[in-house]
Amino acid sequence: MYKTNICSLIGIQAHRLDPDNLGFHRRMMGKLIERELRHAICDGLSIFRVGMHMGADIWAAQRIIRLRDALVPHIRLHCYLPCETQANTWPDIWREPYFDVLAQADWVFCPQSHYSRGCIRRQKQSMLMGADRLIAVHDNLAEGSISQAVRYAEAREIETIVLRPLEGPDAPFDLRTEQGRHQSSSQVSSTYSGRFSTGKSAIKRA
């Protein structure tokens, strides 16, 4: 298959997180995301697509900008918005980093002016079109757009990394730690330790 060097990232949204612990989640999710970003860069991926929802999406975009500006200037941040009014009703704590990221993005994709039914699903599908890898931050607790995106990517044999930073029921695939040691997801005890590879092109780390 032709390699496009595109990596798409989607993540847990802020409304799923304890508002009193957002600082903790930002630091810990950011560390997990940056580890995968560095893996992706080492694997030759250079275009990073982010969906720009409150939460892990914005934190991922901030990490990409930091890596681009400090270490790897050849990588590019592409922001995918579901609509122009995405952040209109957001609190300032999220609006400010949102617009700051957009101002520093290398490219912004926005297909419509206002929210409509199905625009989130179309946003995720656009992000995955032609992608080589998906990094999904998913708590495995609820069905939603992230689960749908993972299934969409797997059906198209896109390499898929699922980071599960929050406790949830056992996932239907094997955990691979960064050192390449395999174990059942039921053995995971640390809240911020889960990393899963799925699909036929699952990544193996030595």
C-alpha positions in Angstrom: 0.0 0.0 0.0 1.3 3.5 -0.8 2.6 5.2 2.3 1.4 8.8 2.8 3.3 9.5 6.1 0.0 10.6 7.8 -0.9 9.9 11.4 -4.3 10.7 12.8 -5.0 11.3 16.5 -8.3 11.3 18.3 -8.9 11.4 22.1 -11.1 11.5 25.1 -13.1 14.7 25.3 -13.0 16.9 28.4 -16.6 16.2 29.4 -15.6 12.6 30.2 -12.9 13.7 32.7 -13.1 14.9 36.3 -12.9 18.7 36.0 -11.1 18.9 39.3 -8.3 16.7 37.9 -7.8 18.2 34.4 -4.3 19.3 35.2 -3.3 15.7 36.2 -5.0 14.3 33.1 -3.3 16.9 30.8 0.1 15.9 32.1 -0.4 12.2 32.1 -2.2 11.9 28.8 0.3 14.3 27.3 3.1 12.0 28.3 1.4 9.0 26.7 0.6 10.9 23.6 4.1 12.4 23.2 5.6 8.9 23.5 3.5 7.7 20.6 4.2 10.9 18.6 7.9 10.2 19.0 7.4 6.6 17.9 5.5 7.8 14.8 8.2 10.4 13.9 10.9 7.7 14.2 8.8 5.5 11.9 8.8 8.2 9.3 5.3 9.8 9.8 5.4 13.5 9.4 1.8 14.8 9.0 -0.3 14.7 12.1 -4.1 15.2 11.9 -6.0 16.2 15.1 -9.7 16.7 15.6 -9.5 19.6 18.0 -12.1 18.6 20.6 -11.7 19.7 24.2 -9.4 17.3 26.1 -6.8 15.0 24.6 -7.2 16.4 21.1 -6.0 19.9 22.1 -3.3 18.4 24.4 -2.0 16.3 21.5 -2.0 19.3 19.2 0.0 21.3 21.7 2.6 18.5 22.0 2.9 18.3 18.2 3.6 22.1 18.0 6.2 21.8 20.8 8.0 18.9 19.0 7.8 20.7 15.7 9.2 24.0 17.0 11.9 22.6 19.3 13.1 19.3 17.7 11.6 18.2 14.4 10.7 21.1 12.2 9.7 18.9 9.2 6.5 17.6 10.9 3.2 19.2 10.2 0.0 19.8 12.2 -3.3 19.5 10.3 -6.3 20.5 12.4 -9.7 19.0 11.4 -12.7 20.9 12.6 -16.3 19.5 12.3 -17.6 23.1 11.7 -16.6 26.7 12.1 -18.7 27.1 15.3 -17.1 24.2 17.1 -15.8 26.3 20.0 -18.5 29.0 20.2 -20.0 27.8 23.5 -16.8 26.5 25.1 -15.4 28.0 28.3 -12.4 30.3 28.0 -10.2 27.6 29.6 -10.6 25.7 26.3 -11.2 28.5 23.8 -7.9 30.1 24.4 -5.7 27.0 23.7 -8.0 26.0 20.9 -7.5 29.3 18.9 -3.9 29.4 19.9 -3.4 25.9 18.3 -5.3 26.9 15.2 -3.1 30.0 14.8 0.0 27.8 14.8 -1.3 24.9 12.7 0.2 24.2 9.3 -3.3 23.6 7.8 -6.9 23.7 9.0 -9.7 21.7 7.4 -13.3 22.9 8.1 -16.0 21.6 5.7 -19.0 23.5 7.0 -20.0 26.6 8.9 -22.4 25.2 11.5 -23.0 21.9 13.4 -25.2 19.4 11.8 -26.1 15.8 12.4 -23.3 13.5 11.4 -20.6 16.2 11.1 -18.4 14.5 13.9 -18.6 11.2 12.1 -17.6 12.8 8.8 -14.8 14.7 10.5 -13.3 11.4 11.9 -13.6 9.7 8.5 -11.9 12.7 6.8 -9.1 12.5 9.3 -8.6 8.8 8.5 -8.8 9.0 4.8 -5.4 8.0 3.4 -3.9 7.8 6.9 -1.1 5.2 7.7 -1.7 5.2 11.5 -4.4 6.0 14.0 -3.5 6.9 17.6 -6.7 6.8 19.7 -6.9 7.8 23.4 -9.9 5.8 24.6 -11.1 4.9 28.1 -13.0 1.8 26.8 -16.0 2.8 28.9 -18.5 4.0 26.4 -19.5 3.6 22.8 -19.0 6.7 20.8 -17.1 8.4 18.0 -13.7 7.1 19.2 -14.9 3.5 19.1 -16.4 4.0 15.7 -13.2 5.6 14.4 -11.2 2.6 15.7 -13.5 0.2 13.9 -13.4 2.3 10.8 -9.6 2.3 10.8 -9.3 -1.4 11.5 -11.7 -2.2 8.6 -9.4 -0.3 6.3 -6.3 -2.0 7.8 -4.9 1.2 9.2 -2.3 0.7 11.9 -4.2 1.5 15.1 -2.7 2.3 18.5 -5.2 2.6 21.4 -4.1 4.3 24.5 -6.3 3.5 27.5 -5.3 5.9 30.3 -8.4 5.5 32.4 -9.6 2.4 34.1 -12.3 0.4 32.2 -13.4 -3.1 31.5 -11.0 -5.5 29.7 -10.5 -4.6 26.0 -10.9 -7.2 23.3 -7.3 -7.1 22.3 -3.8 -7.7 23.8 -1.8 -5.1 25.6 1.7 -4.4 24.4 3.9 -2.5 26.7 6.6 -0.1 25.3 9.2 -2.8 26.0 7.2 -5.3 23.8 6.1 -7.5 26.7 2.7 -9.1 26.1 0.1 -9.6 28.8 -3.7 -9.8 29.2 -5.5 -6.5 29.6 -7.0 -7.9 32.9 -3.5 -7.7 34.4 -3.2 -4.0 33.9 -3.3 -2.3 37.3 -1.8 1.2 36.7 -4.4 3.8 35.6 -2.0 5.3 33.2 -0.3 2.3 31.7 -2.5 0.9 28.9 -1.3 0.8 25.3 -2.9 -1.5 22.8 -2.1 -2.3 19.2 -4.9 -3.5 17.0 -5.5 -4.6 13.4 -3.5 -6.7 11.0 -0.7 -4.2 10.9 -0.2 -4.1 14.6 3.0 -2.3 15.7 5.5 -4.3 17.6 8.1 -2.6 19.8 11.4 -4.2 20.6 
